[in-house]
């Protein structure tokens, strides 16, 4: 799929990776539907999109609101007639210490990283079934392959998303709905700045957006980047767990 002249829904578009992807696609004559909670940031981004030659519909909504998510999808279809591509770019990953956290905090993190994605995934599938085509992409994380220290709840939520999308890829193929799972490593966004977690092989947000756009256009099932972290994750998946545990413990700060 060439991401030109398409209707593209980007969830979590107001900042970070989502915003950069929107800007990249805004130079290609697309209809961009952008949504996030912060209306002021969405409105400013929408102005940039239109200045770059694309149409834009900005809808402020909280991804944790199931009815609100469905309404965003309906509004997109009412405006542009269809949704060719949906990038579900939602989630957050604060540092967790499982020795001191609460059950409520862990469950809240699952809602932020898993429930929010599902709230958009289901109505998008329903619309693309009616169209008999579409591409769904989900910004997951390389953390979804391992239980990273200080990231246990986040890793668990991303693993849940990974498995769900793997199932969707099989089930939805008969409707010509393709599914792309995106697995970035550490990306230099405001969200992770100062979170106290090491960020090995961190890449700029512009480079991450480039990986994502190219991965969606290639319709690759799994897009893992950067290459250095991708290889380390693949190695960790075949090494004995005690060995991996010793290596990962080195990520924990002495004062944590």
Secondary structure by P-SEA (a helix, b strand, c coil): ccccccbbbbccccccaaaaaaaaacccccbbbbbcccaaaaaaaaaaaaaabbbbbbbbbbcccaaaaaaaaaaaaaacccccbbbbccccccccccccccaaaaaaaaaaccaaaaaaaaaaaaaaaaaccbbbbbbccccccccccccaaaaaaaaaaaaaaaaaaaaaccccbbbbbbbbccccccccccccccccccccaaaaaaaaaaaaaacccccccaaaaaaaaaaaaaccaaaaaaaaaaaccccc
